[in-house]
Amino acid sequence: MNQPDLRITIGDLVFRNPVLTASGTFGYAKEFEPYVNLHHLGGVVVKGISLEPRRGNPPPRIVETAGGMLNAIGLENVGVDRFISEKMEYLREIGTRVIVNILGDSLEEYQTLAQRLSEVEGISALEVNISCPNVKKGGVAFGTDPTMAEAVTRAVWAHSSLPVIVKLSPNVTDITEIARGVEAGGAQAVSLINTLLGMAIDVRSRRPRLANVVGGLSGPAIKPIALRMVWQVAQAVKIPVIGIGGITTTEDALEFLLAGATAIEVGTANFVNPRASQEIVEGIGRYMSENRINRISEVIGGLVLS
Amino acid sequence: MNQFEEQAKIVRQEQLTPEIYRLTLKAPDIASNARPGQFVMAQTTTSYDPLLRRPLSIHQTIGNEQVQLMYKIVGKGTRMLSALTPGKTIQLTGPLGHGFDLAGKDAICLVGGGMGIAPLYFLAREILRTNKPPKCTVLLGARTAAELGPLPRDFMDIGVTEIFLATDDGTLGHHGFVAELLPKHLAPENKWTVCTCGPHPMMKAVVSQCRKQGDECQVSLETMMACGISACLGCAVPRSDLSGPYLHVCKDGPVFKADEVAWL
């Protein structure tokens, strides 16, 4: 039998396979060079970039919880100028698609970022983090209001020549409403889910375990929620869905593909096992060979309900 | 980058005290590249609870094949680690971070408290091997004599002659804190480099004493950490001036010059 065909398409972009790495869990890719053949991955989504460098939150920034972890890193990053001058040279040479995650506190910031990054060679797409608060709108997150989500998507899309993926927050009542808003705004794809807002308390000191008090929950603990949301969104929109949330093994990744995800992002698992992303690529290939599946499209959305 | 992911086979698991264990693993890539002060991320279980690997300093390397870790049971992860028996394997990532800087130092004093003593043994061996003549004073502290266990003897066995002890309860050596030994044992005619690792209050006291004496001080810091390879950015520590970008223990440390970081 021939090698199974793992290629997937998002908009006009063809990816070698459906396995990407989630923003904020893979640095700027170089950190994983000793562990992963980066060109074996479908793509990498680099650490979220803002217009100005961000210092991030004071420590403690992370705490381990049952089957997962809470983080309140606070979007620490080098800013777009240093990202372009210091990180892109390496990223252009890694032999896989590079998706840049962007974040801002106003529509103007998103627009400027989209414009700046569109001029840079070697970037395949933008992933827009809409979980940050809109400073001008009184701190309401762009990602929790369908109209605002649509507006930020449109702003990025209108100012960029790159395909736009919008990363959705799960901290909403109905994630499909946000997904529809983003689709109407011109997104080529949605990725979900970002972390779930959580909290942990030290009972001896009675203090929160994170300096920021609350943080984002990630890891295997959130996988069933993520899978449910991906399944719902895949039915609600026509654009491709990228599944994220606790994916640690090949079987986890396959579940998301069956639920309707065109691609997946490996996140917290990169911390636990630096080779996780590559092992999942290899595992999907093996699964397809063993089950005589020629093309990954035969898996995507293949959930059997009756 | 000389960093490796290895499936490490457990060679020995020794219980030194009721809570302290010494684990010897076969991990040739890590063993042949490790420097004193560096650490590994060690898998404690294949289940998801606890999820994260544990950052553990390298206690010593044995030849070019084996890595030895010393750890104390402080929670679920270290308890699971202590239950692993020879022949079993765990995943190890390392060697990680920057170790101690010995270049051009002639009189070196190691100050360890509790489990912070673990990496100093590797450092002492390196000093005795490379510094001619070796000038290495070792000050060790713990809550009790039992907690120090076989460690003082281990240092003496490799040829450390200047070794002084302190215990909080007075069961061995000086009755009090190890930092209190510094003024007495660091002869002012030498230009000392102090290398310290231990609980935060202890290191803070050591740093303060070094400042008073005008001695250089290198500190090995410990923080919560998810990945150990500079991806999670969880291990942030503030700089001494409390401004600018945070330092990260996994990449900028774990060994810092004492004056680089804030002592809050």
Boltz contact constraints between the chains, C-beta under 6 A:
constraints:
  - contact:
      token1: [A, 27]
      token2: [B, 230]
      max_distance: 6.0
  - contact:
      token1: [A, 27]
      token2: [B, 231]
      max_distance: 6.0
  - contact:
      token1: [A, 31]
      token2: [B, 229]
      max_distance: 6.0
  - contact:
      token1: [A, 31]
      token2: [B, 230]
      max_distance: 6.0
  - contact:
      token1: [A, 31]
      token2: [B, 231]
      max_distance: 6.0
  - contact:
      token1: [A, 34]
      token2: [B, 1]
      max_distance: 6.0
  - contact:
      token1: [A, 34]
      token2: [B, 3]
      max_distance: 6.0
  - contact:
      token1: [A, 35]
      token2: [B, 5]
      max_distance: 6.0
  - contact:
      token1: [A, 55]
      token2: [B, 245]
      max_distance: 6.0
  - contact:
      token1: [A, 59]
      token2: [B, 236]
      max_distance: 6.0
  - contact:
      token1: [A, 60]
      token2: [B, 224]
      max_distance: 6.0
  - contact:
      token1: [A, 61]
      token2: [B, 234]
      max_distance: 6.0
  - contact:
      token1: [A, 61]
      token2: [B, 236]
      max_distance: 6.0
  - contact:
      token1: [A, 62]
      token2: [B, 224]
      max_distance: 6.0
  - contact:
      token1: [A, 62]
      token2: [B, 226]
      max_distance: 6.0
  - contact:
      token1: [A, 62]
      token2: [B, 234]
      max_distance: 6.0
  - contact:
      token1: [A, 64]
      token2: [B, 50]
      max_distance: 6.0
  - contact:
      token1: [A, 64]
      token2: [B, 52]
      max_distance: 6.0
  - contact:
      token1: [A, 66]
      token2: [B, 49]
      max_distance: 6.0
  - contact:
      token1: [A, 67]
      token2: [B, 48]
      max_distance: 6.0
  - contact:
      token1: [A, 67]
      token2: [B, 49]
      max_distance: 6.0
  - contact:
      token1: [A, 73]
      token2: [B, 233]
      max_distance: 6.0
  - contact:
      token1: [A, 76]
      token2: [B, 233]
      max_distance: 6.0
  - contact:
      token1: [A, 219]
      token2: [B, 51]
      max_distance: 6.0
  - contact:
      token1: [A, 220]
      token2: [B, 48]
      max_distance: 6.0
  - contact:
      token1: [A, 271]
      token2: [B, 226]
      max_distance: 6.0
  - contact:
      token1: [A, 271]
      token2: [B, 227]
      max_distance: 6.0
  - contact:
      token1: [A, 271]
      token2: [B, 232]
      max_distance: 6.0
  - contact:
      token1: [A, 274]
      token2: [B, 5]
      max_distance: 6.0
  - contact:
      token1: [A, 275]
      token2: [B, 5]
      max_distance: 6.0
